[in-house]
Amino acid sequence: MSEPTQKAEISRQRAAGLRGHIAGVTALVALFVVVAAWFWTTRQPAQVDAGIGLPHGVIVAGTGAFVAALIAEIRAMSFWEILEAAWDLLLGMLSVIGSILMGIWNGILGLFGWD
């Protein structure tokens, strides 16, 4: 192997420990800021012709930071880590759908007094 190729492979290795997940933590913080700004905006009284204010800018900037950090985290993952995350997301989605259906079923049984 040539020298530049070896350096590129060495620099491409993932950092061990928490340092390898800085982008993921940044994505979570950005998502928290966006949700907090959105929550704050929805709790304010409606103002006629208020225009776009600071909370809207925070939401837009935070969403951009979230997407950028998420892309950086995914780029740092190996193929198998991406497959594992996709599998976990699929199982989580199926779990949420199952919980919703179970709640609907329990509501129907409760209507008939069979609970």
DSSP file (Angstrom, degrees, kcal/mol; ACC not computed):
  #  RESIDUE AA STRUCTURE BP1 BP2  ACC     N-H-->O    O-->H-N    N-H-->O    O-->H-N    TCO  KAPPA ALPHA  PHI   PSI    X-CA   Y-CA   Z-CA
    1    1 A M              0   0    0      0, 0.0     2,-0.1     0, 0.0     0, 0.0   0.000 360.0 360.0 360.0 148.7    0.0    0.0    0.0
    2    2 A S     >  -     0   0    0      1,-0.1     4,-1.7     4,-0.0     3,-0.1  -0.428 360.0-111.7 -81.6 161.9    1.1    3.5   -0.6
    3    3 A E  H  > S+     0   0    0      1,-0.2     4,-1.9     2,-0.2     5,-0.2   0.896 113.1  51.2 -63.7 -44.9    1.8    5.9    2.2
    4    4 A P  H  > S+     0   0    0      0, 0.0     4,-2.1     0, 0.0    -1,-0.2   0.866 108.4  53.3 -63.6 -33.4   -1.2    8.3    1.5
    5    5 A T  H  > S+     0   0    0      2,-0.2     4,-2.1     1,-0.2    -2,-0.2   0.906 108.1  49.8 -67.1 -40.7   -3.7    5.4    1.4
    6    6 A Q  H  X S+     0   0    0     -4,-1.7     4,-2.3     1,-0.2    -1,-0.2   0.904 110.7  49.7 -64.4 -40.9   -2.5    4.2    4.8
    7    7 A K  H  X S+     0   0    0     -4,-1.9     4,-2.6     1,-0.2    -1,-0.2   0.888 109.6  51.7 -65.5 -37.9   -2.9    7.6    6.3
    8    8 A A  H  X S+     0   0    0     -4,-2.1     4,-1.1     2,-0.2    -1,-0.2   0.898 111.8  46.5 -65.8 -39.4   -6.4    8.0    4.9
    9    9 A E  H  X S+     0   0    0     -4,-2.1     4,-0.6     2,-0.2    -2,-0.2   0.884 113.1  49.2 -69.9 -37.8   -7.4    4.6    6.4
   10   10 A I  H >< S+     0   0    0     -4,-2.3     3,-1.0     1,-0.2    -2,-0.2   0.923 112.2  47.3 -67.3 -43.4   -5.9    5.5    9.8
   11   11 A S  H 3< S+     0   0    0     -4,-2.6    -1,-0.2     1,-0.2    -2,-0.2   0.735 106.9  59.9 -70.7 -20.2   -7.6    8.9    9.9
   12   12 A R  H 3< S+     0   0    0     -4,-1.1    -1,-0.2    -5,-0.2    -2,-0.2   0.611  79.6 110.1 -83.1 -13.1  -10.9    7.3    8.9
   13   13 A Q  S << S-     0   0    0     -3,-1.0     2,-0.2    -4,-0.6    -3,-0.0  -0.312  77.0-107.0 -65.1 147.4  -11.0    5.0   11.9
   14   14 A R        -     0   0    0      1,-0.1     2,-0.1    62,-0.0    -1,-0.1  -0.508  31.3-113.0 -78.4 140.9  -13.6    5.8   14.5
   15   15 A A        -     0   0    0     -2,-0.2     5,-0.2     4,-0.1     2,-0.1  -0.461  33.6-119.8 -72.5 144.1  -12.6    7.3   17.8
   16   16 A A    >   +     0   0    0     -2,-0.1     3,-0.7     3,-0.1     4,-0.2  -0.444  69.2   5.1 -83.1 156.9  -13.1    5.1   20.8
   17   17 A G  G >  S-     0   0    0      1,-0.2     3,-1.0     2,-0.2     4,-0.2  -0.312 122.3 -25.0  75.6-153.5  -15.3    6.0   23.8
   18   18 A L  G >  S+     0   0    0      1,-0.2     3,-2.0     2,-0.2    -1,-0.2   0.745 124.4  74.5 -69.7 -23.6  -17.5    9.0   24.0
   19   19 A R  G X  S+     0   0    0     -3,-0.7     3,-0.9     1,-0.3    -1,-0.2   0.808  90.3  58.9 -60.9 -28.1  -15.4   11.0   21.5
   20   20 A G  G <  S+     0   0    0     -3,-1.0    -1,-0.3     1,-0.2    -2,-0.2   0.587 105.9  48.9 -76.1  -9.4  -16.8    8.9   18.7
   21   21 A H  G <> S+     0   0    0     -3,-2.0     4,-2.1    -4,-0.2    -1,-0.2   0.107  70.5 112.2-118.7  21.5  -20.4   10.0   19.6
   22   22 A I  H <> S+     0   0    0     -3,-0.9     4,-2.6     1,-0.2     5,-0.2   0.896  79.3  53.2 -61.3 -40.4  -20.0   13.8   19.9
   23   23 A A  H  > S+     0   0    0      1,-0.2     4,-2.2    -4,-0.2    -1,-0.2   0.891 108.4  50.1 -64.1 -38.5  -22.1   14.3   16.7
   24   24 A G  H  > S+     0   0    0      2,-0.2     4,-2.1     1,-0.2    -1,-0.2   0.902 111.4  47.6 -65.8 -41.0  -24.9   12.2   18.2
   25   25 A V  H  X S+     0   0    0     -4,-2.1     4,-2.4     2,-0.2    -2,-0.2   0.905 111.4  51.5 -65.6 -41.2  -24.9   14.2   21.4
   26   26 A T  H  X S+     0   0    0     -4,-2.6     4,-2.6     1,-0.2    -2,-0.2   0.895 108.3  52.3 -61.6 -40.2  -24.8   17.4   19.5
   27   27 A A  H  X S+     0   0    0     -4,-2.2     4,-2.3     1,-0.2    -2,-0.2   0.907 109.7  48.7 -62.7 -41.8  -27.8   16.2   17.5
   28   28 A L  H  X S+     0   0    0     -4,-2.1     4,-2.2     2,-0.2    -2,-0.2   0.903 112.0  48.4 -66.0 -40.5  -29.8   15.4   20.7
   29   29 A V  H  X S+     0   0    0     -4,-2.4     4,-2.3     2,-0.2    -2,-0.2   0.923 112.1  49.2 -64.5 -43.8  -29.0   18.8   22.2
   30   30 A A  H  X S+     0   0    0     -4,-2.6     4,-2.3     1,-0.2    -2,-0.2   0.904 110.9  50.3 -62.7 -40.8  -30.0   20.6   19.0
   31   31 A L  H  X S+     0   0    0     -4,-2.3     4,-2.4     1,-0.2    -1,-0.2   0.897 109.4  51.3 -63.8 -39.9  -33.3   18.6   18.9
   32   32 A F  H  X S+     0   0    0     -4,-2.2     4,-2.5     2,-0.2    -2,-0.2   0.906 110.0  49.2 -62.8 -42.3  -33.9   19.5   22.5
   33   33 A V  H  X S+     0   0    0     -4,-2.3     4,-2.5     2,-0.2    -2,-0.2   0.908 111.3  49.7 -64.6 -41.9  -33.4   23.2   21.8
   34   34 A V  H  X S+     0   0    0     -4,-2.3     4,-2.5     2,-0.2    -2,-0.2   0.931 112.5  46.6 -62.9 -45.5  -35.7   23.0   18.8
   35   35 A V  H  X S+     0   0    0     -4,-2.4     4,-2.7     1,-0.2    -2,-0.2   0.902 112.6  50.1 -64.9 -40.7  -38.5   21.3   20.8
   36   36 A A  H  X S+     0   0    0     -4,-2.5     4,-2.4     2,-0.2    -1,-0.2   0.913 112.2  47.2 -64.6 -41.9  -38.1   23.8   23.6
   37   37 A A  H  X S+     0   0    0     -4,-2.5     4,-2.3     2,-0.2    -2,-0.2   0.903 113.4  48.6 -65.7 -40.9  -38.3   26.8   21.2
   38   38 A W  H  X S+     0   0    0     -4,-2.5     4,-2.3     2,-0.2    -2,-0.2   0.922 111.9  49.2 -64.0 -43.4  -41.4   25.3   19.5
   39   39 A F  H  X S+     0   0    0     -4,-2.7     4,-1.2     1,-0.2    -2,-0.2   0.917 111.5  49.3 -61.5 -43.8  -43.0   24.6   22.9
   40   40 A W  H  X S+     0   0    0     -4,-2.4     4,-0.6     1,-0.2     3,-0.3   0.902 110.9  50.6 -62.1 -41.5  -42.3   28.2   24.0
   41   41 A T  H >< S+     0   0    0     -4,-2.3     3,-0.8     1,-0.2    -2,-0.2   0.888 109.3  50.1 -65.7 -39.7  -43.8   29.6   20.7
   42   42 A T  H 3< S+     0   0    0     -4,-2.3    -1,-0.2     1,-0.2    -2,-0.2   0.732 107.3  54.9 -73.2 -20.2  -47.0   27.5   21.0
   43   43 A R  H 3< S+     0   0    0     -4,-1.2    -1,-0.2    -3,-0.3    -2,-0.2   0.548  88.1  96.3 -89.4  -8.3  -47.6   28.7   24.6
   44   44 A Q  S << S-     0   0    0     -3,-0.8     3,-0.1    -4,-0.6     2,-0.0  -0.533  86.6-101.0 -80.3 147.8  -47.4   32.4   23.8
   45   45 A P        -     0   0    0      0, 0.0     2,-0.2     0, 0.0    -1,-0.1  -0.379  46.3 -95.9 -66.4 148.3  -50.7   34.3   23.1
   46   46 A A        -     0   0    0     -4,-0.1     2,-0.4    -3,-0.1    -4,-0.0  -0.434  40.1-161.8 -68.0 133.8  -51.5   34.8   19.5
   47   47 A Q    >   -     0   0    0     -2,-0.2     3,-1.1     4,-0.1     2,-0.3  -0.970  20.5-119.6-119.7 132.6  -50.4   38.2   18.2
   48   48 A V  T 3  S-     0   0    0     -2,-0.4    -2,-0.0     1,-0.3     0, 0.0  -0.532  92.8  -7.7 -72.3 129.0  -51.9   39.7   15.0
   49   49 A D  T 3  S+     0   0    0     -2,-0.3    -1,-0.3     1,-0.1     0, 0.0   0.875  82.8 151.4  54.3  44.6  -49.2   40.4   12.4
   50   50 A A    <   -     0   0    0     -3,-1.1    -2,-0.1     1,-0.2    -1,-0.1   0.796  35.9-158.4 -74.7 -28.2  -46.4   39.5   14.8
   51   51 A G        -     0   0    0     -4,-0.2     2,-0.5     2,-0.0    -1,-0.2  -0.355  40.2 -31.8  81.4-165.9  -44.1   38.3   12.0
   52   52 A I        -     0   0    0     -2,-0.1     2,-0.1     3,-0.0     0, 0.0  -0.806  69.7-177.5 -95.5 127.3  -41.1   36.0   12.4
   53   53 A G     >  -     0   0    0     -2,-0.5     4,-1.5     1,-0.0     3,-0.4  -0.371  43.5 -76.5-113.6-168.9  -39.4   36.3   15.7
   54   54 A L  H  > S+     0   0    0      1,-0.2     4,-2.4     2,-0.2     5,-0.2   0.877 122.5  58.1 -61.1 -42.4  -36.4   34.9   17.5
   55   55 A P  H  > S+     0   0    0      0, 0.0     4,-2.2     0, 0.0    -1,-0.2   0.875 105.0  52.3 -59.2 -34.2  -38.0   31.6   18.4
   56   56 A H  H  > S+     0   0    0     -3,-0.4     4,-2.3     2,-0.2    -2,-0.2   0.909 109.7  48.4 -66.8 -40.3  -38.6   30.9   14.7
   57   57 A G  H  X S+     0   0    0     -4,-1.5     4,-2.8     2,-0.2     5,-0.2   0.878 110.4  51.7 -64.8 -37.9  -34.9   31.6   14.0
   58   58 A V  H  X S+     0   0    0     -4,-2.4     4,-2.7     2,-0.2     5,-0.2   0.897 109.5  50.4 -64.9 -39.9  -33.9   29.3   16.8
   59   59 A I  H  X S+     0   0    0     -4,-2.2     4,-2.2    -5,-0.2    -2,-0.2   0.930 113.5  44.6 -64.1 -44.8  -36.1   26.5   15.4
   60   60 A V  H  X S+     0   0    0     -4,-2.3     4,-2.1     2,-0.2    -2,-0.2   0.937 117.0  44.2 -66.0 -46.9  -34.7   26.9   11.9
   61   61 A A  H  X S+     0   0    0     -4,-2.8     4,-2.4     1,-0.2    -2,-0.2   0.903 114.7  49.7 -65.6 -40.8  -31.0   27.1   13.1
   62   62 A G  H  X S+     0   0    0     -4,-2.7     4,-2.5    -5,-0.2    -1,-0.2   0.878 109.3  51.3 -65.8 -37.8  -31.5   24.2   15.6
   63   63 A T  H  X S+     0   0    0     -4,-2.2     4,-2.5    -5,-0.2    -1,-0.2   0.909 110.4  49.3 -65.5 -41.1  -33.1   22.0   12.9
   64   64 A G  H  X S+     0   0    0     -4,-2.1     4,-2.4     2,-0.2    -2,-0.2   0.912 112.1  48.0 -62.1 -42.8  -30.2   22.7   10.6
   65   65 A A  H  X S+     0   0    0     -4,-2.4     4,-2.6     2,-0.2     5,-0.2   0.889 111.0  52.1 -65.1 -38.7  -27.7   21.8   13.4
   66   66 A F  H  X S+     0   0    0     -4,-2.5     4,-2.4     2,-0.2    -2,-0.2   0.938 111.5  45.3 -61.9 -47.8  -29.7   18.7   14.1
   67   67 A V  H  X S+     0   0    0     -4,-2.5     4,-2.3     2,-0.2    -2,-0.2   0.913 114.1  49.0 -64.3 -42.6  -29.6   17.5   10.5
   68   68 A A  H  X S+     0   0    0     -4,-2.4     4,-2.2     1,-0.2    -1,-0.2   0.914 113.6  46.1 -63.7 -42.7  -25.9   18.3   10.1
   69   69 A A  H  X S+     0   0    0     -4,-2.6     4,-2.3     2,-0.2    -1,-0.2   0.872 111.4  52.5 -68.4 -36.1  -25.0   16.5   13.4
   70   70 A L  H  X S+     0   0    0     -4,-2.4     4,-2.4    -5,-0.2    -2,-0.2   0.913 109.9  48.3 -65.3 -41.9  -27.1   13.5   12.4
   71   71 A I  H  X S+     0   0    0     -4,-2.3     4,-2.4     1,-0.2    -2,-0.2   0.911 111.4  50.7 -63.0 -41.9  -25.4   13.3    9.0
   72   72 A A  H  X S+     0   0    0     -4,-2.2     4,-1.2     2,-0.2    -2,-0.2   0.893 110.6  49.2 -63.6 -39.3  -22.0   13.5   10.8
   73   73 A E  H  X S+     0   0    0     -4,-2.3     4,-0.5     2,-0.2     3,-0.2   0.919 112.1  47.6 -66.1 -43.1  -23.0   10.7   13.2
   74   74 A I  H >< S+     0   0    0     -4,-2.4     3,-1.1     1,-0.2    -2,-0.2   0.885 108.8  54.4 -66.6 -37.4  -24.2    8.4   10.4
   75   75 A R  H 3< S+     0   0    0     -4,-2.4    -1,-0.2     1,-0.2    -2,-0.2   0.807 106.1  53.3 -65.4 -27.8  -21.0    9.1    8.4
   76   76 A A  H 3< S+     0   0    0     -4,-1.2    -1,-0.2    -3,-0.2    -2,-0.2   0.581  95.1  91.6 -82.5  -9.0  -18.9    8.0   11.4
   77   77 A M  S << S-     0   0    0     -3,-1.1     2,-0.1    -4,-0.5    -3,-0.0  -0.514  75.5-123.4 -87.0 153.1  -20.8    4.7   11.7
   78   78 A S     >  -     0   0    0     -2,-0.2     4,-2.1     1,-0.1     5,-0.2  -0.395  33.3-100.9 -83.5 170.8  -19.8    1.4   10.0
   79   79 A F  H  > S+     0   0    0      1,-0.2     4,-2.2     2,-0.2     5,-0.1   0.896 123.3  49.3 -60.3 -41.5  -22.2   -0.4    7.7
   80   80 A W  H  > S+     0   0    0      1,-0.2     4,-2.4     2,-0.2    -1,-0.2   0.852 108.5  52.9 -70.5 -33.5  -23.2   -2.9   10.4
   81   81 A E  H  > S+     0   0    0      2,-0.2     4,-2.3     1,-0.2    -1,-0.2   0.882 109.1  49.9 -67.0 -37.3  -23.8   -0.1   12.9
   82   82 A I  H  X S+     0   0    0     -4,-2.1     4,-2.5     2,-0.2    -2,-0.2   0.915 111.4  48.5 -66.0 -42.5  -26.2    1.5   10.4
   83   83 A L  H  X S+     0   0    0     -4,-2.2     4,-2.5     2,-0.2    -2,-0.2   0.906 111.2  50.4 -63.2 -40.6  -28.0   -1.8    9.9
   84   84 A E  H  X S+     0   0    0     -4,-2.4     4,-2.4     2,-0.2    -2,-0.2   0.910 111.2  48.1 -63.8 -42.0  -28.3   -2.3   13.6
   85   85 A A  H  X S+     0   0    0     -4,-2.3     4,-2.3     2,-0.2    -2,-0.2   0.902 111.6  50.3 -64.8 -40.7  -29.7    1.2   14.1
   86   86 A A  H  X S+     0   0    0     -4,-2.5     4,-2.3     2,-0.2    -2,-0.2   0.903 110.9  49.4 -63.7 -40.3  -32.2    0.6   11.2
   87   87 A W  H  X S+     0   0    0     -4,-2.5     4,-2.6     2,-0.2    -2,-0.2   0.912 110.6  49.9 -64.7 -42.7  -33.3   -2.7   12.8
   88   88 A D  H  X S+     0   0    0     -4,-2.4     4,-2.3     1,-0.2    -2,-0.2   0.891 110.8  50.1 -62.9 -39.3  -33.7   -1.0   16.2
   89   89 A L  H  X S+     0   0    0     -4,-2.3     4,-2.4     2,-0.2    -2,-0.2   0.901 110.7  49.5 -65.3 -40.5  -35.8    1.8   14.6
   90   90 A L  H  X S+     0   0    0     -4,-2.3     4,-2.4     2,-0.2    -2,-0.2   0.932 112.7  46.3 -63.8 -46.0  -38.0   -0.8   12.8
   91   91 A L  H  X S+     0   0    0     -4,-2.6     4,-2.1     1,-0.2    -2,-0.2   0.884 112.4  51.3 -64.6 -37.6  -38.6   -2.8   16.0
   92   92 A G  H  X S+     0   0    0     -4,-2.3     4,-2.2    -5,-0.2    -1,-0.2   0.903 109.8  49.5 -64.5 -41.2  -39.3    0.5   17.9
   93   93 A M  H  X S+     0   0    0     -4,-2.4     4,-2.4     1,-0.2    -2,-0.2   0.918 111.6  48.3 -64.0 -43.8  -41.8    1.5   15.2
   94   94 A L  H  X S+     0   0    0     -4,-2.4     4,-2.4     1,-0.2    -1,-0.2   0.868 110.2  53.0 -64.4 -35.6  -43.5   -1.9   15.4
   95   95 A S  H  X S+     0   0    0     -4,-2.1     4,-2.2     2,-0.2    -2,-0.2   0.904 109.6  47.8 -64.9 -42.1  -43.6   -1.7   19.2
   96   96 A V  H  X S+     0   0    0     -4,-2.2     4,-2.3     2,-0.2    -2,-0.2   0.919 112.3  49.2 -65.7 -42.8  -45.3    1.7   19.1
   97   97 A I  H  X S+     0   0    0     -4,-2.4     4,-2.5     1,-0.2    -2,-0.2   0.912 111.4  50.2 -62.4 -41.8  -47.9    0.5   16.5
   98   98 A G  H  X S+     0   0    0     -4,-2.4     4,-2.4     1,-0.2    -1,-0.2   0.889 109.9  50.2 -62.8 -39.7  -48.5   -2.6   18.8
   99   99 A S  H  X S+     0   0    0     -4,-2.2     4,-2.3     2,-0.2    -2,-0.2   0.901 110.5  49.6 -66.1 -40.1  -49.0   -0.4   21.8
  100  100 A I  H  X S+     0   0    0     -4,-2.3     4,-2.3     2,-0.2    -2,-0.2   0.938 112.7  46.8 -63.3 -46.3  -51.5    1.9   19.9
  101  101 A L  H  X S+     0   0    0     -4,-2.5     4,-2.6     1,-0.2    -2,-0.2   0.881 111.1  52.1 -63.6 -37.5  -53.4   -1.2   18.7
  102  102 A M  H  X S+     0   0    0     -4,-2.4     4,-2.6     2,-0.2    -1,-0.2   0.898 109.4  50.0 -65.8 -39.4  -53.4   -2.6   22.2
  103  103 A G  H  X S+     0   0    0     -4,-2.3     4,-2.0     2,-0.2    -2,-0.2   0.903 111.6  47.9 -64.1 -41.1  -54.8    0.7   23.6
  104  104 A I  H  X S+     0   0    0     -4,-2.3     4,-2.3     2,-0.2    -2,-0.2   0.926 112.5  49.3 -64.1 -44.3  -57.5    0.7   21.0
  105  105 A W  H  X S+     0   0    0     -4,-2.6     4,-2.6     1,-0.2    -2,-0.2   0.909 110.9  49.2 -62.3 -43.0  -58.4   -2.9   21.7
  106  106 A N  H  X S+     0   0    0     -4,-2.6     4,-2.1     1,-0.2    -1,-0.2   0.862 109.9  52.9 -65.2 -34.4  -58.5   -2.2   25.5
  107  107 A G  H  X S+     0   0    0     -4,-2.0     4,-1.6     2,-0.2    -2,-0.2   0.911 109.8  47.7 -64.9 -41.9  -60.8    0.8   24.8
  108  108 A I  H  X S+     0   0    0     -4,-2.3     4,-1.2     1,-0.2     3,-0.2   0.930 112.8  48.0 -64.6 -45.1  -63.2   -1.3   22.8
  109  109 A L  H  X>S+     0   0    0     -4,-2.6     5,-2.6     1,-0.2     4,-0.6   0.866 108.7  55.7 -62.8 -34.7  -63.2   -4.0   25.5
  110  110 A G  H  <5S+     0   0    0     -4,-2.1     3,-0.4     1,-0.2    -1,-0.2   0.829 101.0  58.1 -66.6 -31.9  -63.8   -1.3   28.1
  111  111 A L  H  <5S+     0   0    0     -4,-1.6    -1,-0.2    -3,-0.2    -2,-0.2   0.873 111.5  41.3 -64.1 -35.8  -66.9   -0.1   26.2
  112  112 A F  H  <5S-     0   0    0     -4,-1.2    -1,-0.2    -3,-0.2    -2,-0.2   0.514 114.9-116.0 -89.4  -5.4  -68.4   -3.5   26.5
  113  113 A G  T  <5S+     0   0    0     -4,-0.6    -3,-0.2    -3,-0.4    -4,-0.1   0.718  79.7 123.5  79.1  21.5  -67.3   -3.9   30.1
  114  114 A W      <       0   0    0     -5,-2.6    -4,-0.2     1,-0.2    -5,-0.1   0.197 360.0 360.0 -98.5  16.3  -65.0   -6.9   29.3
  115  115 A D              0   0    0     -6,-0.4    -1,-0.2    -5,-0.1    -5,-0.1   0.482 360.0 360.0 -87.9 360.0  -61.9   -5.4   30.7
